[in-house]
Amino acid sequence: MKQQKKHPVRPVAHGIAIKKQFGQHFLRDQKVVDHMIERVTLTKQTSVFEIGCGDGFLTKSIVQQPIARLVVFEIDPEWAQYVQGQYPHPRLTILQENILDVKPEFFQENAPWVLLANLPYAITFPILHMLQKNRLFLQEGVIMIQEEVAQKLVKKSGRGYGYVSLFFQYYFDLELMERIKPGAFVPPPKVDSRLLYFKSKKEIKEIPDEINFWKFIKACFSQPRRTLRNSLAGYAFDLSLIPSEYHEMRSQQLSMHNFLEIWDIIRGK
């Protein structure tokens, strides 16, 4: 007799399925929520937004704070409707939208914003780039992300240090908060998580030809174990212009100041 294939049972909360395709892992540790809220400054003038409310475990604590408004972006209509019905509040607005589709005009209105969110891990970097593009309208925030990603973001040199580290550190002040084990979530993820505090830098020195500079940085880290000279050998840069002391160094040994110096040189400035 042919054995029937067993389909995995999807976890359920409040009678609603927790959906893997949306990266839903619901936080269940109130202390973590309290630490997120305590780390930021919330006043009667503060605008807060959350990405992915799930069943509202974080939402219910945010909306109780003395804030001007809380806007939640929830792509799953079942959970959006559940939270709207469970926590009706004049300061709470739930939008059934993908945060990555939101126009800059949203952030311009009622700025500056504070972000408090347990991010869907599969789209962490697209969300971070969205925050970078709208950083002038963001004050600060605390996000829950994978431990490995958090470590890369704050690296200053060595293994794991690269484009991601340089890019986001240039636009934000970043600070690691507590490490969160999988058991704090339902269902538990397969990796440890980390709270990361960020604050937008308001005064940043303009980088000449900024788009190409970041392409240059990606090229420098394309083969991180190789020397800078070898990493850039296949690109259209005049390596003879780069000071000799940098040739045999690896990109992981160089600071943002070093890269900006090299960039000015190879641009002929």
Kinemage of the C-alpha trace (Angstrom):
@kinemage 1
@onewidth
@group {chain A} dominant
@subgroup {mainchain}
@vectorlist {calphas} color= white
{ca met a 1} P 0.000 0.000 0.000
{ca lys a 2} L 1.427 3.358 -1.041
{ca gln a 3} L 2.066 5.587 1.908
{ca gln a 4} L 0.525 9.027 1.624
{ca lys a 5} L 2.876 11.942 1.866
{ca lys a 6} L 2.340 13.944 5.017
{ca his a 7} L 1.997 17.667 4.589
{ca pro a 8} L 3.475 19.837 7.337
{ca val a 9} L 0.903 21.347 9.642
{ca arg a 10} L 0.954 25.128 9.515
{ca pro a 11} L 1.088 26.794 12.930
{ca val a 12} L -2.029 28.694 13.883
{ca ala a 13} L -2.651 31.626 16.225
{ca his a 14} L -6.105 32.971 17.087
{ca gly a 15} L -7.548 30.653 14.443
{ca ile a 16} L -5.425 32.203 11.659
{ca ala a 17} L -2.561 30.405 9.927
{ca ile a 18} L 0.944 31.782 10.451
{ca lys a 19} L 2.241 31.972 6.894
{ca lys a 20} L 5.763 30.941 5.922
{ca gln a 21} L 5.693 32.892 2.638
{ca phe a 22} L 5.448 36.147 4.582
{ca gly a 23} L 8.246 35.194 6.978
{ca gln a 24} L 5.906 35.325 9.952
{ca his a 25} L 7.568 34.554 13.293
{ca phe a 26} L 5.564 36.122 16.112
{ca leu a 27} L 7.436 37.538 19.093
{ca arg a 28} L 6.247 36.290 22.488
{ca asp a 29} L 8.643 37.937 24.949
{ca gln a 30} L 7.204 41.110 26.490
{ca lys a 31} L 10.597 42.108 27.911
{ca val a 32} L 11.947 42.398 24.372
{ca val a 33} L 9.038 44.641 23.386
{ca asp a 34} L 9.610 46.803 26.462
{ca his a 35} L 13.309 47.209 25.616
{ca met a 36} L 12.468 48.238 22.048
{ca ile a 37} L 10.089 50.935 23.234
{ca glu a 38} L 12.369 52.143 26.031
{ca arg a 39} L 15.283 52.654 23.609
{ca val a 40} L 13.551 55.347 21.540
{ca thr a 41} L 12.096 58.719 22.475
{ca leu a 42} L 8.312 58.807 22.213
{ca thr a 43} L 6.293 61.976 22.814
{ca lys a 44} L 2.836 63.286 22.018
{ca gln a 45} L 4.269 64.573 18.717
{ca thr a 46} L 5.940 61.305 17.650
{ca ser a 47} L 4.882 59.447 14.508
{ca val a 48} L 5.628 55.710 14.683
{ca phe a 49} L 5.383 53.045 12.007
{ca glu a 50} L 5.602 49.279 12.238
{ca ile a 51} L 6.341 46.778 9.470
{ca gly a 52} L 4.345 43.560 9.771
{ca cys a 53} L 2.161 43.550 12.864
{ca gly a 54} L 1.336 39.831 12.925
{ca asp a 55} L -1.158 39.326 15.725
{ca gly a 56} L -0.348 42.700 17.282
{ca phe a 57} L 1.995 41.617 20.095
{ca leu a 58} L 4.212 44.672 19.536
{ca thr a 59} L 1.429 46.875 18.176
{ca lys a 60} L -0.638 46.785 21.374
{ca ser a 61} L 2.303 48.060 23.445
{ca ile a 62} L 3.226 50.830 20.992
{ca val a 63} L -0.282 52.244 20.730
{ca gln a 64} L -0.482 52.528 24.522
{ca gln a 65} L 2.409 55.022 24.470
{ca pro a 66} L 1.804 58.802 24.432
{ca ile a 67} L 2.368 59.211 20.677
{ca ala a 68} L 0.682 61.160 17.904
{ca arg a 69} L 0.054 58.180 15.627
{ca leu a 70} L 0.999 54.601 14.781
{ca val a 71} L 0.839 53.419 11.173
{ca val a 72} L 1.197 49.676 10.598
{ca phe a 73} L 2.026 48.125 7.223
{ca glu a 74} L 0.689 44.567 7.078
{ca ile a 75} L 0.668 42.665 3.787
{ca asp a 76} L -1.450 39.793 5.150
{ca pro a 77} L -5.131 40.865 5.089
{ca glu a 78} L -6.148 38.286 7.704
{ca trp a 79} L -3.788 39.663 10.323
{ca ala a 80} L -4.494 43.272 9.335
{ca gln a 81} L -8.178 42.719 9.942
{ca tyr a 82} L -7.564 40.815 13.174
{ca val a 83} L -5.390 43.522 14.718
{ca gln a 84} L -7.720 46.294 13.568
{ca gly a 85} L -10.579 44.551 15.347
{ca gln a 86} L -8.579 43.520 18.395
{ca tyr a 87} L -6.939 46.885 19.120
{ca pro a 88} L -9.227 49.651 17.861
{ca his a 89} L -7.641 52.966 18.686
{ca pro a 90} L -7.923 56.457 17.138
{ca arg a 91} L -4.122 56.686 16.949
{ca leu a 92} L -3.777 53.366 15.073
{ca thr a 93} L -3.959 53.044 11.279
{ca ile a 94} L -3.370 49.699 9.568
{ca leu a 95} L -2.518 49.738 5.867
{ca gln a 96} L -2.712 46.527 3.860
{ca glu a 97} L 0.330 47.453 1.794
{ca asn a 98} L 3.811 46.179 1.106
{ca ile a 99} L 6.189 48.639 2.788
{ca leu a 100} L 8.496 48.387 -0.244
{ca asp a 101} L 5.761 49.908 -2.438
{ca val a 102} L 5.255 52.969 -0.252
{ca lys a 103} L 6.021 56.303 -1.919
{ca pro a 104} L 8.367 58.882 -0.294
{ca glu a 105} L 5.417 61.213 0.126
{ca phe a 106} L 4.167 59.014 2.949
{ca phe a 107} L 7.283 59.692 5.023
{ca gln a 108} L 7.315 63.396 4.221
{ca glu a 109} L 3.927 63.805 5.904
{ca asn a 110} L 4.028 63.767 9.710
{ca ala a 111} L 7.849 63.469 9.772
{ca pro a 112} L 10.057 62.687 11.557
{ca trp a 113} L 9.189 59.008 12.037
{ca val a 114} L 10.269 56.347 14.497
{ca leu a 115} L 10.337 52.698 13.386
{ca leu a 116} L 9.663 49.794 15.734
{ca ala a 117} L 9.435 46.439 13.980
{ca asn a 118} L 10.184 42.757 13.872
{ca leu a 119} L 11.266 42.648 10.220
{ca pro a 120} L 10.484 39.810 7.798
{ca tyr a 121} L 14.016 38.420 7.510
{ca ala a 122} L 13.795 37.536 3.799
{ca ile a 123} L 13.438 41.209 2.838
{ca thr a 124} L 15.666 42.803 5.478
{ca phe a 125} L 18.054 44.403 2.994
{ca pro a 126} L 15.359 45.828 0.684
{ca ile a 127} L 13.777 47.381 3.781
{ca leu a 128} L 17.120 48.784 4.944
{ca his a 129} L 17.698 50.366 1.537
{ca met a 130} L 14.190 51.833 1.680
{ca leu a 131} L 15.024 53.354 5.068
{ca gln a 132} L 18.254 54.788 3.675
{ca lys a 133} L 16.411 56.489 0.810
{ca asn a 134} L 13.959 58.053 3.283
{ca arg a 135} L 16.442 58.710 6.095
{ca leu a 136} L 15.825 62.477 6.153
{ca phe a 137} L 12.284 61.745 7.358
{ca leu a 138} L 13.360 59.161 9.944
{ca gln a 139} L 14.462 60.031 13.456
{ca glu a 140} L 15.415 56.639 14.887
{ca gly a 141} L 14.190 53.122 15.450
{ca val a 142} L 14.695 49.599 16.750
{ca ile a 143} L 14.369 46.623 14.429
{ca met a 144} L 14.599 42.870 14.963
{ca ile a 145} L 16.826 41.200 12.364
{ca gln a 146} L 18.960 38.079 11.980
{ca glu a 147} L 22.031 37.983 14.228
{ca glu a 148} L 24.363 37.413 11.274
{ca val a 149} L 23.009 40.450 9.424
{ca ala a 150} L 23.237 42.646 12.518
{ca gln a 151} L 26.896 41.741 12.997
{ca lys a 152} L 27.731 42.608 9.381
{ca leu a 153} L 26.031 45.969 9.687
{ca val a 154} L 28.155 47.095 12.637
{ca lys a 155} L 31.523 45.614 11.555
{ca lys a 156} L 34.451 48.052 11.326
{ca ser a 157} L 37.033 45.679 9.822
{ca gly a 158} L 37.884 42.008 9.334
{ca arg a 159} L 35.650 39.102 8.408
{ca gly a 160} L 32.069 40.100 7.622
{ca tyr a 161} L 33.061 43.733 7.039
{ca gly a 162} L 32.195 44.968 3.568
{ca tyr a 163} L 29.870 46.997 1.396
{ca val a 164} L 26.906 46.472 3.730
{ca ser a 165} L 28.899 47.730 6.724
{ca leu a 166} L 30.260 50.806 4.959
{ca phe a 167} L 27.017 51.765 3.248
{ca phe a 168} L 24.674 51.696 6.229
{ca gln a 169} L 27.206 53.056 8.729
{ca tyr a 170} L 27.700 56.062 6.471
{ca tyr a 171} L 24.027 57.036 6.760
{ca phe a 172} L 23.066 55.726 10.206
{ca asp a 173} L 24.451 55.427 13.702
{ca leu a 174} L 23.995 51.750 14.570
{ca glu a 175} L 24.027 50.017 17.937
{ca leu a 176} L 23.611 46.344 18.798
{ca met a 177} L 21.078 45.616 21.518
{ca glu a 178} L 20.232 42.216 22.977
{ca arg a 179} L 20.502 38.878 21.215
{ca ile a 180} L 17.207 36.971 20.987
{ca lys a 181} L 17.031 33.166 20.929
{ca pro a 182} L 14.554 31.326 18.645
{ca gly a 183} L 12.379 30.302 21.595
{ca ala a 184} L 11.134 33.889 21.926
{ca phe a 185} L 9.089 33.429 18.730
{ca val a 186} L 6.177 31.320 17.474
{ca pro a 187} L 7.038 29.493 15.322
{ca pro a 188} L 10.742 29.679 16.283
{ca pro a 189} L 13.091 30.720 13.449
{ca lys a 190} L 16.144 28.585 12.695
{ca val a 191} L 18.574 31.375 13.607
{ca asp a 192} L 19.263 33.741 16.485
{ca ser a 193} L 17.968 37.273 16.161
{ca arg a 194} L 19.198 40.660 17.353
{ca leu a 195} L 17.674 43.995 18.213
{ca leu a 196} L 19.408 46.791 16.321
{ca tyr a 197} L 19.020 50.459 17.195
{ca phe a 198} L 19.541 53.013 14.415
{ca lys a 199} L 19.532 56.775 14.203
{ca ser a 200} L 19.635 58.759 10.980
{ca lys a 201} L 22.670 60.948 10.415
{ca lys a 202} L 21.411 64.366 9.395
{ca glu a 203} L 24.672 65.988 8.345
{ca ile a 204} L 26.637 63.808 5.937
{ca lys a 205} L 29.469 64.921 3.706
{ca glu a 206} L 28.437 64.517 0.095
{ca ile a 207} L 30.314 61.802 -1.789
{ca pro a 208} L 31.380 62.885 -5.291
{ca asp a 209} L 29.678 60.757 -7.966
{ca glu a 210} L 28.013 58.817 -5.166
{ca ile a 211} L 26.342 56.099 -7.249
{ca asn a 212} L 29.619 55.070 -8.859
{ca phe a 213} L 31.437 55.302 -5.544
{ca trp a 214} L 29.253 52.560 -4.071
{ca lys a 215} L 29.794 50.476 -7.228
{ca phe a 216} L 33.519 50.962 -6.607
{ca ile a 217} L 33.095 49.740 -3.020
{ca lys a 218} L 31.280 46.622 -4.253
{ca ala a 219} L 34.168 45.996 -6.651
{ca cys a 220} L 36.693 46.355 -3.833
{ca phe a 221} L 34.903 43.643 -1.839
{ca ser a 222} L 34.102 41.387 -4.787
{ca gln a 223} L 36.915 39.053 -3.688
{ca pro a 224} L 37.531 39.979 -0.039
{ca arg a 225} L 40.432 37.563 0.496
{ca arg a 226} L 42.441 39.063 -2.329
{ca thr a 227} L 44.496 42.245 -2.212
{ca leu a 228} L 42.920 45.485 -3.319
{ca arg a 229} L 45.029 45.497 -6.490
{ca asn a 230} L 43.882 42.005 -7.454
{ca ser a 231} L 40.256 42.692 -6.557
{ca leu a 232} L 40.175 45.720 -8.875
{ca ala a 233} L 42.251 44.174 -11.689
{ca gly a 234} L 39.208 43.348 -13.814
{ca tyr a 235} L 37.640 46.800 -13.522
{ca ala a 236} L 38.237 50.000 -15.490
{ca phe a 237} L 40.242 51.779 -12.799
{ca asp a 238} L 43.732 53.176 -13.293
{ca leu a 239} L 45.449 51.261 -10.491
{ca ser a 240} L 48.696 53.164 -11.003
{ca leu a 241} L 47.038 56.178 -9.363
{ca ile a 242} L 46.368 54.310 -6.115
{ca pro a 243} L 49.099 54.843 -3.491
{ca ser a 244} L 51.387 51.794 -3.343
{ca glu a 245} L 50.760 51.194 0.374
{ca tyr a 246} L 47.179 50.201 -0.466
{ca his a 247} L 48.024 47.732 -3.242
{ca glu a 248} L 48.826 44.768 -1.026
{ca met a 249} L 46.168 45.466 1.573
{ca arg a 250} L 42.821 43.706 1.618
{ca ser a 251} L 39.668 45.773 1.489
{ca gln a 252} L 38.715 44.460 4.938
{ca gln a 253} L 41.724 46.354 6.315
{ca leu a 254} L 40.637 49.730 4.926
{ca ser a 255} L 38.376 52.326 6.521
{ca met a 256} L 35.765 54.556 4.927
{ca his a 257} L 38.313 57.367 5.071
{ca asn a 258} L 40.773 55.245 3.092
{ca phe a 259} L 38.203 54.400 0.436
{ca leu a 260} L 37.150 58.038 0.044
{ca glu a 261} L 40.814 59.016 -0.335
{ca ile a 262} L 41.338 56.385 -3.037
{ca trp a 263} L 38.119 57.410 -4.757
{ca asp a 264} L 39.225 61.039 -4.978
{ca ile a 265} L 42.547 59.934 -6.468
{ca ile a 266} L 41.198 57.611 -9.149
{ca arg a 267} L 38.607 60.225 -10.114
{ca gly a 268} L 41.460 62.638 -10.773
{ca lys a 269} L 40.490 65.085 -8.016
